[in-house]
Amino acid sequence: MQLEESGGDLVHPGGSLRLSCVASESIFAVNTMAWYRQVPGRQRELVAEFIGAGMTRIADSVKGRFTISRDNAKNTMYLQMNNLKFEDTAKYFCHIRDSWGPGTQVTVSS
């Protein structure tokens, strides 16, 4: 499966972005999908994930600000990011089954 993220950008603190991850195959039957982020020199960090039965888990650092969603008809997973903070600056990756996308850069700066 190939994945392609998009939607990363330069945004001011307090701003919003929506990231998209388009899969080359159907995600209809996929229960576990996730968004990660990584800052150079640090480990990749889990941000949000589907954990089966339509349930989601959101990292404490972004809870209340980020939302994960999916559109099976479009083979797409989303990450809605609101009230962005400086510390949200990172490269964001989607992960479905054993596949990773190349990532999309989110930079929060004034």
N, CA and C atoms as a LAMMPS dump frame, in Angstrom:
ITEM: TIMESTEP
0
ITEM: NUMBER OF ATOMS
330
ITEM: BOX BOUNDS ff ff ff
-5.0000000000000000e+02 5.0000000000000000e+02
-5.0000000000000000e+02 5.0000000000000000e+02
-5.0000000000000000e+02 5.0000000000000000e+02
ITEM: ATOMS id mol type element x y z
1 1 1 N 0.837 -1.179 0
2 1 2 C 0 0 0
3 1 3 C 0.885 1.247 0
4 2 1 N 0.536 2.213 -0.867
5 2 2 C 1.258 3.487 -0.884
6 2 3 C 0.401 4.568 -0.237
7 3 1 N 1.069 5.443 0.494
8 3 2 C 0.373 6.51 1.207
9 3 3 C 0.958 7.857 0.81
10 4 1 N 0.118 8.846 0.767
11 4 2 C 0.578 10.19 0.435
12 4 3 C -0.115 11.201 1.333
13 5 1 N 0.684 11.897 2.153
14 5 2 C 0.123 12.93 3.01
15 5 3 C 0.127 14.277 2.295
16 6 1 N -0.761 15.138 2.713
17 6 2 C -0.79 16.516 2.214
18 6 3 C -1.456 17.402 3.256
19 7 1 N -1.325 18.699 3.067
20 7 2 C -1.999 19.648 3.949
21 7 3 C -1.079 20.384 4.897
22 8 1 N 0.187 19.957 4.979
23 8 2 C 1.111 20.653 5.841
24 8 3 C 1.393 22.058 5.329
25 9 1 N 1.704 22.957 6.271
26 9 2 C 1.918 24.35 5.871
27 9 3 C 2.554 25.106 7.023
28 10 1 N 2.862 26.368 6.78
29 10 2 C 3.315 27.296 7.806
30 10 3 C 2.08 28.018 8.335
31 11 1 N 1.889 28.007 9.65
32 11 2 C 0.695 28.591 10.242
33 11 3 C 1.075 29.303 11.526
34 12 1 N 0.299 30.336 11.858
35 12 2 C 0.528 31.065 13.111
36 12 3 C -0.027 30.285 14.296
37 13 1 N 0.484 30.542 15.484
38 13 2 C -0.102 29.918 16.686
39 13 3 C -1.585 30.248 16.776
40 14 1 N -2.368 29.238 17.153
41 14 2 C -3.806 29.4 17.205
42 14 3 C -4.513 29.04 15.918
43 15 1 N -3.758 28.834 14.876
44 15 2 C -4.334 28.496 13.58
45 15 3 C -4.734 27.041 13.471
46 16 1 N -5.287 26.698 12.309
47 16 2 C -5.773 25.337 12.071
48 16 3 C -5.247 24.815 10.74
49 17 1 N -5.112 23.519 10.676
50 17 2 C -4.769 22.822 9.442
51 17 3 C -5.504 21.489 9.431
52 18 1 N -5.766 20.993 8.225
53 18 2 C -6.27 19.633 8.083
54 18 3 C -5.325 18.855 7.193
55 19 1 N -4.771 17.814 7.741
56 19 2 C -3.897 16.926 6.984
57 19 3 C -4.723 15.8 6.38
58 20 1 N -4.299 15.365 5.198
59 20 2 C -4.952 14.245 4.524
60 20 3 C -3.918 13.173 4.238
61 21 1 N -4.352 11.947 4.271
62 21 2 C -3.515 10.804 3.905
63 21 3 C -4.329 9.941 2.953
64 22 1 N -3.911 9.908 1.706
65 22 2 C -4.608 9.116 0.693
66 22 3 C -3.88 7.802 0.5
67 23 1 N -4.633 6.719 0.583
68 23 2 C -4.079 5.377 0.404
69 23 3 C -4.352 4.873 -1.007
70 24 1 N -3.432 4.057 -1.514
71 24 2 C -3.576 3.514 -2.868
72 24 3 C -4.516 2.314 -2.912
73 25 1 N -4.908 1.806 -1.726
74 25 2 C -5.813 0.68 -1.652
75 25 3 C -6.972 1.028 -0.716
76 26 1 N -7.975 0.191 -0.756
77 26 2 C -9.127 0.424 0.101
78 26 3 C -8.745 0.35 1.578
79 27 1 N -9.277 1.269 2.356
80 27 2 C -9.062 1.243 3.804
81 27 3 C -10.335 0.82 4.536
82 28 1 N -11.31 0.366 3.778
83 28 2 C -12.615 0.043 4.366
84 28 3 C -12.495 -0.937 5.52
85 29 1 N -11.692 -1.972 5.337
86 29 2 C -11.603 -3.033 6.346
87 29 3 C -10.428 -2.85 7.295
88 30 1 N -9.783 -1.709 7.225
89 30 2 C -8.616 -1.482 8.076
90 30 3 C -9.071 -0.87 9.398
91 31 1 N -8.768 -1.538 10.484
92 31 2 C -9.201 -1.065 11.797
93 31 3 C -8.203 -0.129 12.462
94 32 1 N -6.932 -0.37 12.222
95 32 2 C -5.924 0.429 12.907
96 32 3 C -5.163 1.283 11.901
97 33 1 N -5.286 2.577 12.074
98 33 2 C -4.571 3.552 11.261
99 33 3 C -4.154 4.674 12.189
100 34 1 N -3.077 5.345 11.848
101 34 2 C -2.561 6.315 12.803
102 34 3 C -1.838 7.471 12.13
103 35 1 N -1.769 8.556 12.882
104 35 2 C -0.921 9.697 12.54
105 35 3 C 0.206 9.777 13.575
106 36 1 N 1.412 9.981 13.075
107 36 2 C 2.576 10.197 13.913
108 36 3 C 3.212 11.528 13.527
109 37 1 N 4.091 12.005 14.384
110 37 2 C 4.879 13.183 14.032
111 37 3 C 6.294 13 14.558
112 38 1 N 7.203 13.719 13.913
113 38 2 C 8.602 13.596 14.292
114 38 3 C 9.317 14.922 14.104
115 39 1 N 10.116 15.245 15.101
116 39 2 C 11.003 16.399 15.072
117 39 3 C 12.415 15.855 14.903
118 40 1 N 13.242 16.482 14.096
119 40 2 C 14.618 15.985 13.906
120 40 3 C 15.315 15.754 15.239
121 41 1 N 15.937 14.584 15.349
122 41 2 C 16.67 14.247 16.562
123 41 3 C 15.831 13.602 17.642
124 42 1 N 14.536 13.449 17.379
125 42 2 C 13.653 12.841 18.377
126 42 3 C 12.939 11.64 17.769
127 43 1 N 12.418 10.793 18.639
128 43 2 C 11.662 9.62 18.181
129 43 3 C 10.32 10.049 17.589
130 44 1 N 9.85 9.22 16.679
131 44 2 C 8.53 9.457 16.105
132 44 3 C 7.489 9.272 17.203
133 45 1 N 6.527 10.193 17.252
134 45 2 C 5.539 10.237 18.336
135 45 3 C 4.148 9.96 17.792
136 46 1 N 3.417 9.073 18.454
137 46 2 C 2.039 8.802 18.061
138 46 3 C 1.165 10.004 18.442
139 47 1 N 0.384 10.479 17.48
140 47 2 C -0.479 11.633 17.696
141 47 3 C -1.935 11.208 17.874
142 48 1 N -2.403 10.375 16.965
143 48 2 C -3.807 9.953 16.996
144 48 3 C -3.935 8.661 16.214
145 49 1 N -4.891 7.837 16.607
146 49 2 C -5.061 6.561 15.92
147 49 3 C -6.476 6.033 16.05
148 50 1 N -6.844 5.231 15.062
149 50 2 C -8.044 4.408 15.151
150 50 3 C -7.623 3.094 15.791
151 51 1 N -8.404 2.624 16.743
152 51 2 C -8.029 1.409 17.461
153 51 3 C -9.065 0.318 17.309
154 52 1 N -9.932 0.443 16.305
155 52 2 C -10.914 -0.589 16.061
156 52 3 C -12.291 -0.203 16.573
157 53 1 N -13.301 -0.797 15.953
158 53 2 C -14.702 -0.546 16.327
159 53 3 C -15.038 0.933 16.283
160 54 1 N -14.364 1.656 15.39
161 54 2 C -14.651 3.075 15.226
162 54 3 C -14.117 3.946 16.331
163 55 1 N -13.394 3.364 17.267
164 55 2 C -12.87 4.134 18.395
165 55 3 C -11.53 4.766 18.027
166 56 1 N -11.247 5.876 18.675
167 56 2 C -10 6.581 18.438
168 56 3 C -9.266 6.84 19.751
169 57 1 N -7.967 7.064 19.609
170 57 2 C -7.155 7.44 20.762
171 57 3 C -6.318 8.64 20.36
172 58 1 N -6.309 9.634 21.204
173 58 2 C -5.607 10.879 20.929
174 58 3 C -4.536 11.086 22.001
175 59 1 N -3.351 11.479 21.586
176 59 2 C -2.277 11.73 22.544
177 59 3 C -2.659 12.869 23.477
178 60 1 N -2.227 12.772 24.72
179 60 2 C -2.563 13.798 25.712
180 60 3 C -2.104 15.188 25.274
181 61 1 N -0.979 15.237 24.574
182 61 2 C -0.41 16.525 24.179
183 61 3 C -1.276 17.283 23.175
184 62 1 N -2.176 16.575 22.501
185 62 2 C -3.017 17.231 21.493
186 62 3 C -4.503 17.016 21.75
187 63 1 N -4.838 16.373 22.832
188 63 2 C -6.239 16.086 23.143
189 63 3 C -7.025 17.379 23.273
190 64 1 N -8.207 17.366 22.66
191 64 2 C -9.041 18.562 22.68
192 64 3 C -8.74 19.528 21.553
193 65 1 N -7.638 19.306 20.844
194 65 2 C -7.253 20.172 19.722
195 65 3 C -7.209 19.424 18.395
196 66 1 N -6.843 18.166 18.423
197 66 2 C -6.707 17.369 17.2
198 66 3 C -7.81 16.319 17.138
199 67 1 N -8.257 16.042 15.923
200 67 2 C -9.272 15.025 15.687
201 67 3 C -8.866 14.183 14.499
202 68 1 N -8.992 12.868 14.637
203 68 2 C -8.71 11.956 13.534
204 68 3 C -10.032 11.495 12.946
205 69 1 N -10.063 11.391 11.622
206 69 2 C -11.277 10.924 10.96
207 69 3 C -10.888 10.198 9.676
208 70 1 N -11.89 9.605 9.036
209 70 2 C -11.616 8.843 7.831
210 70 3 C -12.801 8.933 6.887
211 71 1 N -12.501 8.787 5.601
212 71 2 C -13.527 8.677 4.57
213 71 3 C -13.175 7.441 3.758
214 72 1 N -13.841 6.345 4.05
215 72 2 C -13.508 5.082 3.387
216 72 3 C -13.75 5.147 1.873
217 73 1 N -14.747 5.892 1.473
218 73 2 C -15.068 5.985 0.043
219 73 3 C -13.936 6.653 -0.737
220 74 1 N -13.178 7.501 -0.059
221 74 2 C -12.056 8.192 -0.698
222 74 3 C -10.708 7.601 -0.316
223 75 1 N -10.724 6.51 0.435
224 75 2 C -9.468 5.893 0.91
225 75 3 C -8.571 6.921 1.585
226 76 1 N -9.173 7.757 2.395
227 76 2 C -8.456 8.882 2.977
228 76 3 C -8.674 8.96 4.478
229 77 1 N -7.595 9.27 5.161
230 77 2 C -7.622 9.538 6.6
231 77 3 C -7.238 11.001 6.81
232 78 1 N -7.836 11.621 7.811
233 78 2 C -7.603 13.031 8.065
234 78 3 C -7.109 13.271 9.481
235 79 1 N -6.429 14.395 9.653
236 79 2 C -6.079 14.874 10.974
237 79 3 C -6.414 16.366 11.008
238 80 1 N -7.479 16.686 11.732
239 80 2 C -7.857 18.077 11.908
240 80 3 C -7.114 18.622 13.105
241 81 1 N -6.372 19.693 12.897
242 81 2 C -5.539 20.267 13.951
243 81 3 C -5.989 21.698 14.19
244 82 1 N -6.481 21.956 15.381
245 82 2 C -6.936 23.291 15.757
246 82 3 C -6.073 23.854 16.879
247 83 1 N -6.13 25.168 17.034
248 83 2 C -5.379 25.839 18.102
249 83 3 C -3.923 25.364 18.142
250 84 1 N -3.283 25.426 16.989
251 84 2 C -1.912 24.927 16.872
252 84 3 C -0.947 25.725 17.734
253 85 1 N 0.028 25.017 18.271
254 85 2 C 1.03 25.607 19.147
255 85 3 C 2.42 25.432 18.536
256 86 1 N 3.37 26.206 19.034
257 86 2 C 4.742 26.1 18.526
258 86 3 C 5.226 24.643 18.594
259 87 1 N 4.889 23.971 19.676
260 87 2 C 5.388 22.606 19.893
261 87 3 C 4.748 21.573 18.974
262 88 1 N 3.782 21.976 18.181
263 88 2 C 3.199 21.073 17.195
264 88 3 C 4.027 21.027 15.906
265 89 1 N 5.024 21.883 15.816
266 89 2 C 5.892 21.888 14.64
267 89 3 C 6.596 20.545 14.508
268 90 1 N 6.42 19.893 13.378
269 90 2 C 6.989 18.567 13.146
270 90 3 C 6.638 18.131 11.727
271 91 1 N 7.228 17.026 11.335
272 91 2 C 6.797 16.359 10.11
273 91 3 C 5.779 15.298 10.52
274 92 1 N 4.646 15.296 9.858
275 92 2 C 3.552 14.406 10.2
276 92 3 C 3.463 13.283 9.18
277 93 1 N 3.311 12.061 9.705
278 93 2 C 3.283 10.863 8.876
279 93 3 C 2.009 10.077 9.148
280 94 1 N 1.466 9.476 8.103
281 94 2 C 0.384 8.53 8.331
282 94 3 C 0.937 7.108 8.224
283 95 1 N 0.283 6.214 8.944
284 95 2 C 0.728 4.823 9.048
285 95 3 C -0.488 3.931 8.943
286 96 1 N -0.519 3.111 7.895
287 96 2 C -1.624 2.18 7.672
288 96 3 C -1.03 0.822 7.343
289 97 1 N -1.432 -0.176 8.1
290 97 2 C -0.825 -1.524 8.023
291 97 3 C 0.685 -1.364 8.188
292 98 1 N 1.482 -1.822 7.258
293 98 2 C 2.934 -1.735 7.373
294 98 3 C 3.512 -0.569 6.583
295 99 1 N 2.656 0.286 6.078
296 99 2 C 3.101 1.353 5.192
297 99 3 C 3.169 2.699 5.892
298 100 1 N 4.125 3.488 5.437
299 100 2 C 4.284 4.868 5.896
300 100 3 C 4.288 5.789 4.677
301 101 1 N 3.71 6.96 4.855
302 101 2 C 3.839 7.971 3.821
303 101 3 C 5.15 8.724 3.988
304 102 1 N 5.485 9.592 3.029
305 102 2 C 6.726 10.363 3.09
306 102 3 C 6.667 11.516 4.094
307 103 1 N 5.458 11.874 4.535
308 103 2 C 5.315 12.93 5.523
309 103 3 C 4.973 14.274 4.922
310 104 1 N 4.408 15.135 5.762
311 104 2 C 4.093 16.5 5.37
312 104 3 C 4.482 17.42 6.53
313 105 1 N 5.139 18.518 6.2
314 105 2 C 5.703 19.39 7.232
315 105 3 C 4.67 20.391 7.744
316 106 1 N 4.566 20.456 9.058
317 106 2 C 3.741 21.466 9.716
318 106 3 C 4.667 22.353 10.535
319 107 1 N 4.618 23.639 10.274
320 107 2 C 5.44 24.586 11.008
321 107 3 C 4.542 25.649 11.622
322 108 1 N 4.632 25.777 12.935
323 108 2 C 3.859 26.781 13.653
324 108 3 C 4.822 27.872 14.095
325 109 1 N 4.619 29.061 13.561
326 109 2 C 5.558 30.142 13.818
327 109 3 C 4.846 31.477 13.738
328 110 1 N 5.296 32.421 14.536
329 110 2 C 4.731 33.759 14.489
330 110 3 C 5.551 34.641 13.552
